[in-house]
Amino acid sequence: MAGKRRKRKNKRAFWGFVVISSLILSFAVLVTISERMADPFLPSWDELFQTLHVVESPESVPALDTELRIDVIDVGNADSILIRSQDKSLLIDAGENEDGEKVVDYLRQQGIRRLDYVIATHADSDHIGGMDEVVEAFDMGTFMMAFMPEGHTPTTKTYENLLTALTDKDIQVTEAVPNSSYMLGEARLDILGPVEDANETKNQSVVCKVNFGGRKFMIMGDAEKEEEDSLMESGVDLSADFIKLGHHGGRSSSQEDFLDQVSPQYAMITCGADNSYGHPHEETLKRLERRNISYYRSDLNGTMIITCDGKDMTITPEKPAA
């Protein structure tokens, strides 16, 4: 008698499995059909995955509920930085023209489906070259730039490509205004500069600071001495634990007084191996060394991953120094 009951139970379980599997398969087919229609009648796979917080490469994404993560992506003598807190993301710059696909692929590998904030620090091609491809590939929230003074708007093909991509996606550009702040999950993004108008792009760089717990991370774009001076004169709090140096460690940035005000423990230099500009310059490295500031270089260390729990900070280089 007990054997018969077990057989009936197993039979019910089998047919239950068959029914559930059939329903799941039918739903999957309907979603796929719906995606291909001009007027979909069901949510897309991307919308379903986003709702369920499913990512393509879960093993590559840290536990961001309690951490800030900064990925300084190795794009040679160029900039591209991904910052995340909880389920919110910020991309700062997107490398050179030939780096667009690499940046898009990196973001997708990290499970990024939407960028909540994007900052194009300035119009030089080594910062916005790949941004048009990023704009085309991802939905995004707030897109920020600093506007050039009248008569100095860039006319390069790279800049025009970015504006075209933004227009095609109907994305409005928000001016990066000093003293404005945005919440990035549990972190706060503060816009520090440009404080004053500059007639050339580097000193019109968006300078920002990300605050998380008791730690501060400053990103300088290509800001040189002139913009550093205006930041110091503005009286804004420049202190930070970590700084991405301006202009790839060039001698025209990271002056003595500015480094003293920031007083970072760590510095990051984005530069390409054997680049023709000689970045980083020896003078800049000596300034860091005299202040016992530990620094990393993308030409030597590759992509850098910085994680922070609000107190402790961990820096993981793709290629540890020899």
Secondary structure, 3 states (H helix, E strand, C coil): CHHHHHHHHHHHHHHHHHHHHHHHHHHHHHHHHHHCCCCCCCCCHHHHHHHHCCCCCHHHCCCCCCCEEEEECCCCCCCCEEEEECCEEEEECCCCHHHHHHHHHHHHHCCCCEEEEEEECCCCHHHHCCHHHHHHHCEEEEEEECCCCCCCCCCCHHHHHHHHHHHHCCCCEEECCCCCEEEECCEEEEEEECCCCCCCCHHHCCEEEEEECCEEEEECCCCCHHHHHHHHHHCCCCCCCEEECHHHHCCCCCCHHHHHHHCCCEEEECCCCCCCCCCCCHHHHHHHHHCCCEEEEHHHHCCEEEEECCCCEEEEECCCCC
